[in-house]
Amino acid sequence: MQKQLAFIVLSAAVGMASAQSGPVTLHVGDSAPPLVIAKWAKGQPISKLGDGKVNIVEFWATWCGPCKVSIPHITELAKKYKDKANFIGVDSFEHDPNAATCYPKVEKFVADFGDKMDYNVAIDGVEGTMGKTWMDASGQNGIPTAFVVDQKGKIAWIGHPMQGLDEVVGKVIDGKFDVKVEAERQRKEQETAQAAAAAQQKYIGPIMAARNAKKFKEEVAAIDKASAADPRLKQMLTNERFSAMSQYDEVGAQKYAAQLADGQFKDDIQSLNSIAWAMVEDKSPIKHLDTALAIRIAEKAAKLSKNDPMICDTLALAYYRAHRVADALKTQKTAVEKYSADTKADDATLKEMKERLALYEKAGK
């Protein structure tokens, strides 16, 4: 679910920042690499770009929460620009080296999404050729990422599919998109990002080394050192610090959660929700949960969001952990009803919500 990803995405961001990135060899304005597809999971197979039609090649993965959010949006664009542009979702970075298990998993994901994922869907081979020749070559280290390829097979734009893709596709179709201006903008942006990553590298390395070795006390110490040295890292690493601290100091971690909820995150709905979820979810390392605190944080997020269904789902689980079954049941019903009415809701998340609702109903009998 999306709310679980605050920690996953931050951890991934830390890992990517610490990685030694190779030289950027693919830029806006260059010819798009070939499509090297292992298997088509949905739609019409496309073998060639630059055939007189605009093509959008978007990278995603089944484990990626932000990708799930963007999928219905891409479906809307595919319908909007039907017969004028091809939309191709390329599943990549699955981290499963076995095609016999990887490909069926992706196909099931696509099938479960149904009409909400209504465009061409391809699977990158387990060798990751598409990921290497498109994403790595262009210096992109996060998904979802979309590449807009113009009628001549040139890359016109690279970016997040939820941030400006609609306008770009329309302009490229109409021949009104200035690729040279965009290439210069992205060049400057990339230089800035690379400089920041280089400056932060000496701090990120020890954090990841400690994390990978499961030396969580050392990881927290490294995070504190990095945050003191570079204020830009403090915000980025706050949730990672809580996650690491939860592994060895439940009391301290929960005190830290309270500090965040009353201070840095007091008006940040998603961060409040992420902390509350990390405390109450089944996989949480916190065994002696301060249920009152978890409920307070989740209730605060729910109030600020005016009972967003994802946050109601978190709050319901917090109530359940506190044995307030009636409150859990009432809140989860609200979550399911509101999420079911959302046209961009994905079936997998709704299924999880309904399973929790059934759990609370059973407990209430």
Secondary structure, 3 states (H helix, E strand, C coil): CHHHHHHHHHHHHHHHHHCCCCCCCCCCCCECCCCCCCEEEECCCCCCCCCCCEEEEEEECCCCHHHHHHHHHHHHHHHHCCCCEEEEEEECCCCCCCHHHHHHHHHHHHHHHHHHCCCEEEECCCCCHHHHHHHHCCCCCCCCEEEEECCCCEEEEEECCCCCHHHHHHHHHHCCCCHHHHHHHHHHHHHHHHHHHHHHHHHHHHHHHHHHCCCHHHHHHHHHHHHHHCHHHHHHHHHHHHHHHHCCCHHHHHHHHHHHHHCCCCCCHHHHHHHHHHHHCCCCCCCCCCHHHHHHHHHHHHHHHCCCHHHHHHHHHHHHHCCCHHHHHHHHHHHHHHHHCCCCCCHHHHHHHHHHHHHHHHHHC
